[in-house]
Amino acid sequence: MACVQITLLLGTPGVPLWQRNDDARIIHDDEALQRVRAYIVANPSRQRKRQSVPVPPW
């Protein structure tokens, strides 16, 4: 689904869907995935915050 369609569904046309300068990373391989998993396990307070984020309606 395109960003424009998502913002229309959310009732927020023209509002950016993605935040600038976020910490999003592309996981390219199993080694990178293991590093991300280890980071999450080592930071349980951040893990709890992520679990409390509401699921988007789409």
C-alpha positions as CSV (number, residue, x, y, z in Angstrom):
1,M,0.0,0.0,0.0
2,A,1.4,3.4,-0.9
3,C,2.0,6.1,1.7
4,V,-0.6,8.3,0.1
5,Q,-3.3,5.6,0.4
6,I,-2.3,4.9,4.1
7,T,-2.6,8.6,5.0
8,L,-6.0,8.8,3.3
9,L,-7.2,5.7,5.3
10,L,-5.9,7.3,8.5
11,G,-7.6,10.6,7.6
12,T,-4.4,12.5,7.6
13,P,-3.7,13.4,3.9
14,G,-0.6,15.5,3.4
15,V,0.9,14.5,6.8
16,P,4.2,12.6,6.4
17,L,3.9,9.0,7.3
18,W,7.5,8.4,8.2
19,Q,9.5,10.3,10.7
20,R,12.8,11.8,9.6
21,N,16.0,10.7,11.3
22,D,14.5,7.7,12.9
23,D,16.6,4.7,13.8
24,A,15.1,2.3,11.2
25,R,17.6,-0.2,9.9
26,I,17.4,-2.7,7.1
27,I,18.4,-6.2,8.2
28,H,20.3,-7.7,5.3
29,D,21.4,-11.1,6.7
30,D,21.1,-13.5,9.6
31,E,24.2,-11.9,11.3
32,A,22.6,-8.5,11.3
33,L,19.3,-10.0,12.7
34,Q,21.2,-11.7,15.5
35,R,22.8,-8.3,16.4
36,V,19.4,-6.6,16.5
37,R,17.9,-9.4,18.7
38,A,20.9,-9.2,21.1
39,Y,20.4,-5.4,21.3
40,I,16.7,-5.8,22.1
41,V,17.3,-8.5,24.8
42,A,20.0,-6.3,26.3
43,N,17.6,-3.3,26.5
44,P,14.4,-4.6,28.1
45,S,13.1,-1.1,28.8
46,R,13.1,-0.3,25.1
47,Q,11.5,-3.7,24.3
48,R,8.6,-2.9,26.7
49,K,8.0,0.4,24.9
50,R,7.8,-1.3,21.5
51,Q,5.3,-3.8,22.7
52,S,3.0,-1.1,23.8
53,V,2.8,0.6,20.4
54,P,-0.7,0.2,18.9
55,V,-1.1,-1.9,15.8
56,P,-2.0,0.1,12.7
57,P,-5.5,-0.4,11.3
58,W,-4.3,-1.8,8.0
